[in-house]
Amino acid sequence: MGSGNLTWSHTRIVEATTHIAPGAWRRNLALILDGLRAVAAHPLPVPPITENQLMHALGRGPSGDDRS
């Protein structure tokens, strides 16, 4: 995967989750960076988004804001 693909995929995460789970981009970026340097992996900075947040980001869930 080239750097353009990494940037594109990360941008999509930011766009889809910015209003639902504002910190989700940090987890995604940590996974990308740790994947590039597996020997130096770190604990992820935030927990995964909830199922409700995922469904909302995909446009399939309730419109409630679940930031927990």
C-alpha positions in Angstrom: 0.0 0.0 0.0 1.5 3.3 -1.0 1.5 6.5 1.0 -1.3 8.0 -1.2 -3.5 5.1 -0.3 -2.7 5.5 3.4 -3.5 9.2 3.3 -6.7 8.5 1.4 -7.9 5.8 3.8 -7.1 7.9 6.8 -8.9 10.9 5.3 -12.1 8.7 4.9 -11.9 7.7 8.6 -11.6 11.3 9.6 -14.5 12.4 7.4 -16.8 9.5 8.5 -16.2 9.8 12.3 -15.3 13.5 13.0 -18.8 14.3 14.4 -19.5 10.9 15.9 -16.2 9.9 17.5 -13.8 12.8 17.2 -10.8 10.9 18.5 -11.2 7.8 16.2 -8.7 9.2 13.7 -6.0 8.9 16.4 -6.7 5.1 16.7 -6.6 4.7 13.0 -3.4 6.7 12.6 -1.8 4.6 15.4 -2.7 1.4 13.6 -1.2 2.7 10.4 2.0 3.8 12.0 2.4 0.7 14.1 1.8 -1.4 11.0 4.8 0.4 9.4 7.0 -0.2 12.5 5.7 -3.4 14.1 8.7 -3.8 16.3 7.9 -0.5 18.0 4.2 -1.0 18.4 2.4 1.0 21.2 -0.9 0.7 23.0 -3.6 2.4 20.9 -4.5 5.9 22.2 -8.3 5.5 22.2 -10.7 2.5 22.3 -12.5 1.4 19.1 -15.7 3.2 18.1 -18.9 1.6 19.3 -21.2 -0.3 17.1 -23.7 2.6 17.3 -21.0 5.0 16.2 -19.9 2.7 13.3 -23.5 2.3 12.0 -24.0 6.1 12.3 -20.7 6.7 10.4 -22.0 4.4 7.7 -25.3 6.2 7.5 -27.2 3.2 8.9 -27.7 4.0 12.5 -29.6 6.3 14.9 -28.7 9.9 14.8 -27.9 10.1 18.5 -24.4 11.2 19.4 -22.6 8.3 21.3 -19.1 9.6 22.1 -18.5 7.1 24.9 
